[in-house]
Amino acid sequence: MDEEGNLVTEDGEHGELQILMPHPMKGYRNNSAATAEAFTTDGWVRTGDVGCVRNSKWYIVDRIKDMIKVRGWQVSPVEIEETIRLHPGVLDAAVTGVPADDDSGEVPHAFINKKDESLTEEDVKVFLGVRLAKYKEVEAVTFVSSIPKSATGKILRRELKIV
């Protein structure tokens, strides 16, 4: 489902994976708020996973809690990272949400490990500007020598700091 609660039908379109189980849990003990968040009004379980279907195969691409809230839009850092990595001057990338200057929520901030030393912040912004919706574009770029990752290859976003 997309963030408005509509069924995602396009190949490659991202949305929250929800499942209908024959015997779901009844809820969280002594936590009605968490129980309400876990279920839709018609009994589907919200997984908290963002997924998509490509060529009839299911992919989990992100977690909703990792999403960046940009002026009411839910933005997947993974989508922005994948797009940045398409640039020939980029080795690796990570994106986090940082507070917006106008207190309207968050904006995406990119951390990039360069392949090409001549790559600039403006190059990245122009590259993304023709590939992503305006609200998904990065506000700023920090160039780093490496992207911190766990042993399983997951980006350790909490270790990324703006200098």
KEMARBA-736251 format. One record per atom (N, C-alpha, C): residue number from 1; residue in one letter; atom name; x, y, z. Coordinates in Angstrom, 2 decimals, decimal comma. Example, Ala and Ser with C-alpha at 12.3 -4.5 7.8 and 13.67 -1.06 7.14 Angstrom:
% residues 2
- num|residu|atome|px|py|pz
- 1|a|N|13,19|-5,69|7,80
- 1|a|CA|12,30|-4,50|7,80
- 1|a|C|13,20|-3,30|7,80
- 2|s|N|12,85|-2,25|7,08
- 2|s|CA|13,67|-1,06|7,14
- 2|s|C|12,90|0,03|7,87
This chain:
% residues 163
- num|residu|atome|px|py|pz
- 1|m|N|0,85|-1,18|0,00
- 1|m|CA|0,00|0,00|0,00
- 1|m|C|0,89|1,24|0,00
- 2|d|N|0,45|2,27|-0,75
- 2|d|CA|1,22|3,51|-0,70
- 2|d|C|0,87|4,27|0,58
- 3|e|N|1,51|5,44|0,78
- 3|e|CA|1,30|6,16|2,05
- 3|e|C|-0,10|6,70|2,22
- 4|e|N|-0,90|6,77|1,12
- 4|e|CA|-2,30|7,20|1,22
- 4|e|C|-3,25|6,03|1,42
- 5|g|N|-2,71|4,81|1,49
- 5|g|CA|-3,55|3,63|1,68
- 5|g|C|-4,10|3,03|0,40
- 6|n|N|-3,52|3,41|-0,73
- 6|n|CA|-3,95|2,87|-2,02
- 6|n|C|-3,09|1,66|-2,40
- 7|l|N|-3,70|0,72|-3,06
- 7|l|CA|-3,00|-0,47|-3,52
- 7|l|C|-1,95|-0,10|-4,57
- 8|v|N|-0,73|-0,57|-4,38
- 8|v|CA|0,35|-0,32|-5,33
- 8|v|C|0,19|-1,34|-6,45
- 9|t|N|0,09|-0,86|-7,69
- 9|t|CA|-0,15|-1,77|-8,81
- 9|t|C|0,93|-1,72|-9,89
- 10|e|N|1,77|-0,70|-9,88
- 10|e|CA|2,79|-0,55|-10,92
- 10|e|C|4,04|-1,35|-10,57
- 11|d|N|4,62|-1,99|-11,57
- 11|d|CA|5,86|-2,74|-11,40
- 11|d|C|6,96|-1,77|-10,95
- 12|g|N|7,65|-2,09|-9,86
- 12|g|CA|8,73|-1,25|-9,35
- 12|g|C|8,30|-0,15|-8,40
- 13|e|N|6,98|0,08|-8,25
- 13|e|CA|6,48|1,11|-7,34
- 13|e|C|6,61|0,61|-5,90
- 14|h|N|7,05|1,48|-5,01
- 14|h|CA|7,26|1,09|-3,61
- 14|h|C|6,02|1,32|-2,77
- 15|g|N|5,84|0,45|-1,77
- 15|g|CA|4,74|0,58|-0,83
- 15|g|C|4,97|-0,32|0,37
- 16|e|N|4,16|-0,14|1,41
- 16|e|CA|4,30|-0,99|2,60
- 16|e|C|3,71|-2,37|2,33
- 17|l|N|4,45|-3,39|2,70
- 17|l|CA|3,94|-4,75|2,59
- 17|l|C|2,98|-5,00|3,74
- 18|q|N|1,78|-5,46|3,41
- 18|q|CA|0,79|-5,81|4,41
- 18|q|C|0,33|-7,23|4,12
- 19|i|N|0,10|-7,99|5,17
- 19|i|CA|-0,29|-9,38|4,99
- 19|i|C|-1,58|-9,69|5,72
- 20|l|N|-2,35|-10,62|5,18
- 20|l|CA|-3,57|-11,07|5,82
- 20|l|C|-3,33|-12,52|6,24
- 21|m|N|-3,32|-12,73|7,53
- 21|m|CA|-3,00|-14,06|8,06
- 21|m|C|-4,27|-14,71|8,62
- 22|p|N|-4,35|-16,04|8,52
- 22|p|CA|-5,54|-16,71|9,06
- 22|p|C|-5,60|-16,63|10,59
- 23|h|N|-4,45|-16,57|11,24
- 23|h|CA|-4,41|-16,54|12,71
- 23|h|C|-3,40|-15,51|13,20
- 24|p|N|-3,70|-14,21|13,02
- 24|p|CA|-2,74|-13,19|13,47
- 24|p|C|-2,77|-13,05|14,99
- 25|m|N|-1,77|-12,40|15,51
- 25|m|CA|-1,77|-12,11|16,95
- 25|m|C|-2,97|-11,22|17,27
- 26|k|N|-3,37|-11,21|18,51
- 26|k|CA|-4,50|-10,37|18,92
- 26|k|C|-4,05|-8,93|19,16
- 27|g|N|-2,78|-8,75|19,48
- 27|g|CA|-2,28|-7,41|19,74
- 27|g|C|-1,15|-7,44|20,74
- 28|y|N|-0,69|-6,25|21,09
- 28|y|CA|0,39|-6,10|22,06
- 28|y|C|-0,21|-5,97|23,46
- 29|r|N|0,32|-6,71|24,38
- 29|r|CA|-0,18|-6,72|25,76
- 29|r|C|-0,04|-5,33|26,39
- 30|n|N|-1,13|-4,81|26,88
- 30|n|CA|-1,18|-3,51|27,56
- 30|n|C|-0,65|-2,35|26,71
- 31|n|N|-0,79|-2,47|25,38
- 31|n|CA|-0,31|-1,39|24,53
- 31|n|C|-1,26|-1,25|23,33
- 32|s|N|-2,39|-0,61|23,58
- 32|s|CA|-3,41|-0,48|22,54
- 32|s|C|-2,94|0,40|21,38
- 33|a|N|-2,06|1,38|21,64
- 33|a|CA|-1,56|2,24|20,57
- 33|a|C|-0,72|1,43|19,58
- 34|a|N|0,16|0,58|20,11
- 34|a|CA|1,00|-0,27|19,23
- 34|a|C|0,13|-1,27|18,48
- 35|t|N|-0,91|-1,79|19,11
- 35|t|CA|-1,82|-2,72|18,45
- 35|t|C|-2,53|-2,03|17,30
- 36|a|N|-3,01|-0,81|17,53
- 36|a|CA|-3,70|-0,06|16,48
- 36|a|C|-2,78|0,23|15,30
- 37|e|N|-1,50|0,50|15,57
- 37|e|CA|-0,54|0,75|14,50
- 37|e|C|-0,21|-0,51|13,71
- 38|a|N|-0,30|-1,66|14,35
- 38|a|CA|0,10|-2,92|13,72
- 38|a|C|-0,93|-3,46|12,73
- 39|f|N|-2,19|-3,02|12,84
- 39|f|CA|-3,26|-3,56|12,00
- 39|f|C|-3,97|-2,46|11,22
- 40|t|N|-4,44|-2,80|10,03
- 40|t|CA|-5,32|-1,90|9,29
- 40|t|C|-6,72|-2,10|9,85
- 41|t|N|-7,65|-1,22|9,48
- 41|t|CA|-9,01|-1,34|9,98
- 41|t|C|-9,71|-2,61|9,50
- 42|d|N|-9,24|-3,18|8,38
- 42|d|CA|-9,85|-4,42|7,88
- 42|d|C|-9,04|-5,68|8,21
- 43|g|N|-8,11|-5,58|9,19
- 43|g|CA|-7,44|-6,76|9,71
- 43|g|C|-6,12|-7,16|9,08
- 44|w|N|-5,61|-6,40|8,14
- 44|w|CA|-4,31|-6,71|7,55
- 44|w|C|-3,21|-6,29|8,53
- 45|v|N|-2,11|-7,04|8,55
- 45|v|CA|-0,99|-6,73|9,44
- 45|v|C|0,00|-5,85|8,68
- 46|r|N|0,32|-4,72|9,28
- 46|r|CA|1,34|-3,82|8,70
- 46|r|C|2,71|-4,36|9,09
- 47|t|N|3,53|-4,69|8,09
- 47|t|CA|4,84|-5,28|8,39
- 47|t|C|5,89|-4,25|8,76
- 48|g|N|5,70|-3,01|8,30
- 48|g|CA|6,73|-2,00|8,51
- 48|g|C|7,81|-2,07|7,45
- 49|d|N|7,68|-3,02|6,52
- 49|d|CA|8,65|-3,16|5,44
- 49|d|C|8,15|-2,46|4,19
- 50|v|N|9,06|-1,82|3,49
- 50|v|CA|8,75|-1,21|2,20
- 50|v|C|9,22|-2,18|1,13
- 51|g|N|8,33|-2,49|0,21
- 51|g|CA|8,69|-3,45|-0,83
- 51|g|C|8,18|-3,03|-2,19
- 52|c|N|8,54|-3,83|-3,16
- 52|c|CA|8,05|-3,62|-4,52
- 52|c|C|8,11|-4,95|-5,27
- 53|v|N|7,44|-4,98|-6,40
- 53|v|CA|7,47|-6,14|-7,28
- 53|v|C|8,14|-5,71|-8,57
- 54|r|N|9,14|-6,46|-8,99
- 54|r|CA|9,81|-6,23|-10,27
- 54|r|C|9,86|-7,55|-11,01
- 55|n|N|9,28|-7,58|-12,20
- 55|n|CA|9,29|-8,79|-13,03
- 55|n|C|8,76|-10,01|-12,26
- 56|s|N|7,66|-9,82|-11,55
- 56|s|CA|6,97|-10,87|-10,79
- 56|s|C|7,75|-11,39|-9,59
- 57|k|N|8,78|-10,68|-9,16
- 57|k|CA|9,54|-11,07|-7,97
- 57|k|C|9,37|-9,98|-6,91
- 58|w|N|9,20|-10,41|-5,65
- 58|w|CA|9,00|-9,49|-4,53
- 58|w|C|10,35|-9,10|-3,93
- 59|y|N|10,49|-7,82|-3,60
- 59|y|CA|11,70|-7,31|-2,98
- 59|y|C|11,34|-6,46|-1,77
- 60|i|N|12,07|-6,64|-0,68
- 60|i|CA|11,96|-5,75|0,47
- 60|i|C|13,13|-4,79|0,34
- 61|v|N|12,82|-3,49|0,25
- 61|v|CA|13,85|-2,51|-0,05
- 61|v|C|14,16|-1,55|1,11
- 62|d|N|13,32|-1,50|2,11
- 62|d|CA|13,53|-0,53|3,18
- 62|d|C|12,61|-0,84|4,35
- 63|r|N|12,78|-0,08|5,42
- 63|r|CA|11,90|-0,11|6,58
- 63|r|C|11,23|1,25|6,68
- 64|i|N|9,96|1,27|7,03
- 64|i|CA|9,24|2,53|7,16
- 64|i|C|9,90|3,44|8,18
- 65|k|N|10,41|2,87|9,26
- 65|k|CA|11,05|3,70|10,30
- 65|k|C|12,32|4,37|9,78
- 66|d|N|12,91|3,83|8,71
- 66|d|CA|14,08|4,47|8,11
- 66|d|C|13,70|5,56|7,14
- 67|m|N|12,42|5,70|6,86
- 67|m|CA|11,96|6,68|5,87
- 67|m|C|12,22|8,10|6,36
- 68|i|N|12,42|8,98|5,39
- 68|i|CA|12,63|10,40|5,67
- 68|i|C|11,30|11,10|5,40
- 69|k|N|10,85|11,90|6,35
- 69|k|CA|9,57|12,61|6,20
- 69|k|C|9,85|14,02|5,66
- 70|v|N|9,62|14,20|4,35
- 70|v|CA|9,89|15,46|3,67
- 70|v|C|8,55|16,15|3,37
- 71|r|N|8,25|17,20|4,13
- 71|r|CA|7,01|17,97|3,94
- 71|r|C|5,80|17,05|3,74
- 72|g|N|5,67|16,03|4,58
- 72|g|CA|4,52|15,13|4,52
- 72|g|C|4,71|13,92|3,62
- 73|w|N|5,73|13,92|2,78
- 73|w|CA|6,01|12,78|1,90
- 73|w|C|6,93|11,80|2,61
- 74|q|N|6,69|10,52|2,41
- 74|q|CA|7,58|9,47|2,92
- 74|q|C|8,62|9,19|1,83
- 75|v|N|9,88|9,44|2,11
- 75|v|CA|10,93|9,27|1,12
- 75|v|C|11,87|8,15|1,56
- 76|s|N|12,10|7,21|0,66
- 76|s|CA|12,99|6,08|0,94
- 76|s|C|14,44|6,48|0,69
- 77|p|N|15,30|6,42|1,71
- 77|p|CA|16,70|6,71|1,48
- 77|p|C|17,33|5,71|0,51
- 78|v|N|16,84|4,49|0,50
- 78|v|CA|17,38|3,45|-0,39
- 78|v|C|17,17|3,85|-1,85
- 79|e|N|16,01|4,39|-2,18
- 79|e|CA|15,75|4,81|-3,56
- 79|e|C|16,73|5,89|-3,99
- 80|i|N|17,00|6,85|-3,11
- 80|i|CA|17,94|7,92|-3,44
- 80|i|C|19,35|7,35|-3,56
- 81|e|N|19,72|6,47|-2,63
- 81|e|CA|21,06|5,84|-2,67
- 81|e|C|21,28|5,08|-3,97
- 82|e|N|20,27|4,29|-4,37
- 82|e|CA|20,40|3,52|-5,61
- 82|e|C|20,58|4,44|-6,81
- 83|t|N|19,89|5,57|-6,80
- 83|t|CA|20,00|6,52|-7,90
- 83|t|C|21,38|7,19|-7,90
- 84|i|N|21,87|7,57|-6,74
- 84|i|CA|23,20|8,18|-6,65
- 84|i|C|24,27|7,21|-7,16
- 85|r|N|24,14|5,94|-6,80
- 85|r|CA|25,14|4,94|-7,21
- 85|r|C|25,18|4,74|-8,73
- 86|l|N|24,16|5,20|-9,44
- 86|l|CA|24,17|5,12|-10,90
- 86|l|C|25,15|6,12|-11,52
- 87|h|N|25,53|7,13|-10,77
- 87|h|CA|26,47|8,13|-11,28
- 87|h|C|27,84|7,49|-11,45
- 88|p|N|28,48|7,66|-12,59
- 88|p|CA|29,77|7,02|-12,83
- 88|p|C|30,90|7,49|-11,91
- 89|g|N|30,74|8,63|-11,26
- 89|g|CA|31,77|9,14|-10,37
- 89|g|C|31,61|8,72|-8,92
- 90|v|N|30,63|7,83|-8,65
- 90|v|CA|30,32|7,43|-7,27
- 90|v|C|30,68|5,97|-7,03
- 91|l|N|31,40|5,71|-5,92
- 91|l|CA|31,67|4,34|-5,48
- 91|l|C|30,54|3,81|-4,64
- 92|d|N|30,12|4,62|-3,65
- 92|d|CA|29,07|4,18|-2,72
- 92|d|C|28,36|5,41|-2,18
- 93|a|N|27,17|5,19|-1,63
- 93|a|CA|26,38|6,31|-1,11
- 93|a|C|25,48|5,84|0,02
- 94|a|N|25,18|6,79|0,90
- 94|a|CA|24,20|6,58|1,97
- 94|a|C|23,43|7,88|2,12
- 95|v|N|22,17|7,78|2,51
- 95|v|CA|21,32|8,97|2,68
- 95|v|C|20,63|8,90|4,03
- 96|t|N|20,62|10,02|4,72
- 96|t|CA|19,90|10,13|5,99
- 96|t|C|18,99|11,35|5,94
- 97|g|N|18,07|11,41|6,88
- 97|g|CA|17,22|12,59|7,01
- 97|g|C|17,82|13,53|8,03
- 98|v|N|17,86|14,81|7,72
- 98|v|CA|18,33|15,83|8,66
- 98|v|C|17,23|16,88|8,78
- 99|p|N|17,17|17,59|9,91
- 99|p|CA|16,13|18,61|10,08
- 99|p|C|16,18|19,66|8,97
- 100|a|N|15,02|20,01|8,44
- 100|a|CA|14,93|21,06|7,43
- 100|a|C|15,15|22,42|8,07
- 101|d|N|15,77|23,32|7,35
- 101|d|CA|16,05|24,66|7,87
- 101|d|C|14,78|25,41|8,25
- 102|d|N|13,67|25,10|7,56
- 102|d|CA|12,42|25,83|7,83
- 102|d|C|11,50|25,10|8,82
- 103|d|N|12,04|24,09|9,52
- 103|d|CA|11,29|23,32|10,52
- 103|d|C|10,08|22,59|9,94
- 104|s|N|10,12|22,27|8,64
- 104|s|CA|9,00|21,59|7,99
- 104|s|C|9,15|20,07|8,02
- 105|g|N|10,08|19,56|8,78
- 105|g|CA|10,33|18,12|8,85
- 105|g|C|11,79|17,83|8,58
- 106|e|N|12,02|16,92|7,63
- 106|e|CA|13,38|16,52|7,31
- 106|e|C|13,66|16,74|5,82
- 107|v|N|14,94|16,71|5,48
- 107|v|CA|15,38|16,73|4,09
- 107|v|C|16,46|15,66|3,93
- 108|p|N|16,58|15,09|2,74
- 108|p|CA|17,62|14,08|2,51
- 108|p|C|19,02|14,71|2,46
- 109|h|N|19,97|14,05|3,10
- 109|h|CA|21,37|14,45|3,09
- 109|h|C|22,17|13,24|2,62
- 110|a|N|22,99|13,43|1,59
- 110|a|CA|23,75|12,31|1,02
- 110|a|C|25,19|12,29|1,54
- 111|f|N|25,68|11,09|1,79
- 111|f|CA|27,07|10,84|2,11
- 111|f|C|27,60|9,99|0,95
- 112|i|N|28,64|10,49|0,31
- 112|i|CA|29,12|9,84|-0,91
- 112|i|C|30,60|9,54|-0,83
- 113|n|N|30,94|8,32|-1,21
- 113|n|CA|32,33|7,90|-1,38
- 113|n|C|32,60|8,03|-2,88
- 114|k|N|33,51|8,95|-3,25
- 114|k|CA|33,77|9,26|-4,65
- 114|k|C|34,64|8,20|-5,33
- 115|k|N|34,34|7,96|-6,58
- 115|k|CA|35,22|7,21|-7,47
- 115|k|C|36,08|8,21|-8,24
- 116|d|N|35,46|9,33|-8,57
- 116|d|CA|36,10|10,39|-9,35
- 116|d|C|36,27|11,61|-8,44
- 117|e|N|37,50|12,00|-8,17
- 117|e|CA|37,77|13,11|-7,25
- 117|e|C|37,22|14,44|-7,73
- 118|s|N|36,93|14,57|-9,03
- 118|s|CA|36,40|15,84|-9,54
- 118|s|C|34,90|16,00|-9,28
- 119|l|N|34,24|14,95|-8,78
- 119|l|CA|32,80|15,00|-8,51
- 119|l|C|32,49|16,07|-7,47
- 120|t|N|31,48|16,91|-7,76
- 120|t|CA|31,09|17,98|-6,83
- 120|t|C|29,66|17,77|-6,35
- 121|e|N|29,31|18,49|-5,31
- 121|e|CA|27,94|18,46|-4,79
- 121|e|C|26,95|18,88|-5,88
- 122|e|N|27,30|19,89|-6,64
- 122|e|CA|26,43|20,37|-7,71
- 122|e|C|26,22|19,29|-8,77
- 123|d|N|27,28|18,53|-9,11
- 123|d|CA|27,17|17,42|-10,07
- 123|d|C|26,12|16,42|-9,59
- 124|v|N|26,16|16,09|-8,31
- 124|v|CA|25,23|15,12|-7,73
- 124|v|C|23,81|15,66|-7,79
- 125|k|N|23,63|16,92|-7,42
- 125|k|CA|22,29|17,52|-7,41
- 125|k|C|21,70|17,58|-8,82
- 126|v|N|22,50|17,92|-9,80
- 126|v|CA|22,02|17,97|-11,18
- 126|v|C|21,64|16,57|-11,64
- 127|f|N|22,48|15,59|-11,33
- 127|f|CA|22,23|14,19|-11,70
- 127|f|C|20,90|13,70|-11,12
- 128|l|N|20,67|13,98|-9,84
- 128|l|CA|19,43|13,55|-9,19
- 128|l|C|18,23|14,35|-9,68
- 129|g|N|18,45|15,62|-10,02
- 129|g|CA|17,36|16,50|-10,43
- 129|g|C|16,60|16,03|-11,66
- 130|v|N|17,26|15,29|-12,53
- 130|v|CA|16,58|14,79|-13,73
- 130|v|C|16,07|13,36|-13,54
- 131|r|N|16,34|12,76|-12,38
- 131|r|CA|15,96|11,36|-12,15
- 131|r|C|14,95|11,16|-11,02
- 132|l|N|14,82|12,13|-10,14
- 132|l|CA|13,95|11,98|-8,97
- 132|l|C|12,97|13,15|-8,88
- 133|a|N|11,87|12,91|-8,18
- 133|a|CA|10,93|13,99|-7,88
- 133|a|C|11,64|15,03|-7,02
- 134|k|N|11,23|16,28|-7,15
- 134|k|CA|11,89|17,39|-6,45
- 134|k|C|12,02|17,13|-4,95
- 135|y|N|10,98|16,60|-4,32
- 135|y|CA|11,03|16,40|-2,87
- 135|y|C|11,98|15,27|-2,45
- 136|k|N|12,46|14,48|-3,42
- 136|k|CA|13,42|13,40|-3,12
- 136|k|C|14,87|13,82|-3,34
- 137|e|N|15,07|15,02|-3,86
- 137|e|CA|16,43|15,49|-4,12
- 137|e|C|17,14|15,81|-2,81
- 138|v|N|18,46|15,62|-2,79
- 138|v|CA|19,23|15,86|-1,57
- 138|v|C|19,43|17,35|-1,35
- 139|e|N|19,38|17,73|-0,09
- 139|e|CA|19,60|19,12|0,30
- 139|e|C|21,09|19,44|0,30
- 140|a|N|21,89|18,46|0,71
- 140|a|CA|23,34|18,67|0,80
- 140|a|C|24,05|17,33|0,63
- 141|v|N|25,36|17,43|0,35
- 141|v|CA|26,19|16,25|0,16
- 141|v|C|27,44|16,38|1,02
- 142|t|N|27,80|15,30|1,69
- 142|t|CA|29,06|15,23|2,41
- 142|t|C|29,86|14,10|1,78
- 143|f|N|31,09|14,42|1,35
- 143|f|CA|31,94|13,39|0,76
- 143|f|C|32,74|12,72|1,87
- 144|v|N|32,75|11,39|1,85
- 144|v|CA|33,40|10,59|2,90
- 144|v|C|34,33|9,56|2,25
- 145|s|N|35,27|9,05|3,04
- 145|s|CA|36,22|8,06|2,51
- 145|s|C|35,62|6,67|2,45
- 146|s|N|34,57|6,43|3,24
- 146|s|CA|33,88|5,14|3,19
- 146|s|C|32,50|5,28|3,83
- 147|i|N|31,63|4,35|3,49
- 147|i|CA|30,29|4,31|4,06
- 147|i|C|30,31|3,22|5,13
- 148|p|N|29,98|3,55|6,40
- 148|p|CA|30,01|2,53|7,46
- 148|p|C|28,91|1,48|7,26
- 149|k|N|29,33|0,22|7,34
- 149|k|CA|28,38|-0,88|7,15
- 149|k|C|28,60|-1,96|8,19
- 150|s|N|27,53|-2,71|8,46
- 150|s|CA|27,62|-3,85|9,38
- 150|s|C|28,27|-5,02|8,65
- 151|a|N|28,51|-6,10|9,37
- 151|a|CA|29,11|-7,29|8,78
- 151|a|C|28,24|-7,88|7,67
- 152|t|N|26,94|-7,60|7,73
- 152|t|CA|26,03|-8,11|6,70
- 152|t|C|25,85|-7,13|5,54
- 153|g|N|26,53|-5,98|5,60
- 153|g|CA|26,47|-5,01|4,51
- 153|g|C|25,41|-3,94|4,66
- 154|k|N|24,70|-3,91|5,80
- 154|k|CA|23,68|-2,89|6,02
- 154|k|C|24,36|-1,57|6,40
- 155|i|N|23,89|-0,48|5,80
- 155|i|CA|24,45|0,84|6,10
- 155|i|C|24,15|1,20|7,55
- 156|l|N|25,17|1,64|8,27
- 156|l|CA|25,01|2,07|9,66
- 156|l|C|24,79|3,58|9,67
- 157|r|N|23,55|3,97|9,42
- 157|r|CA|23,20|5,38|9,28
- 157|r|C|23,52|6,19|10,54
- 158|r|N|23,39|5,59|11,70
- 158|r|CA|23,62|6,31|12,94
- 158|r|C|25,08|6,77|13,08
- 159|e|N|25,98|6,14|12,33
- 159|e|CA|27,39|6,51|12,39
- 159|e|C|27,75|7,63|11,41
- 160|l|N|26,81|8,00|10,56
- 160|l|CA|27,08|9,06|9,60
- 160|l|C|26,83|10,41|10,27
- 161|k|N|27,82|11,27|10,23
- 161|k|CA|27,73|12,58|10,89
- 161|k|C|28,03|13,67|9,87
- 162|i|N|27,28|14,74|9,97
- 162|i|CA|27,53|15,91|9,12
- 162|i|C|28,65|16,71|9,76
- 163|v|N|29,66|17,01|8,96
- 163|v|CA|30,81|17,74|9,50
- 163|v|C|30,75|19,19|9,11
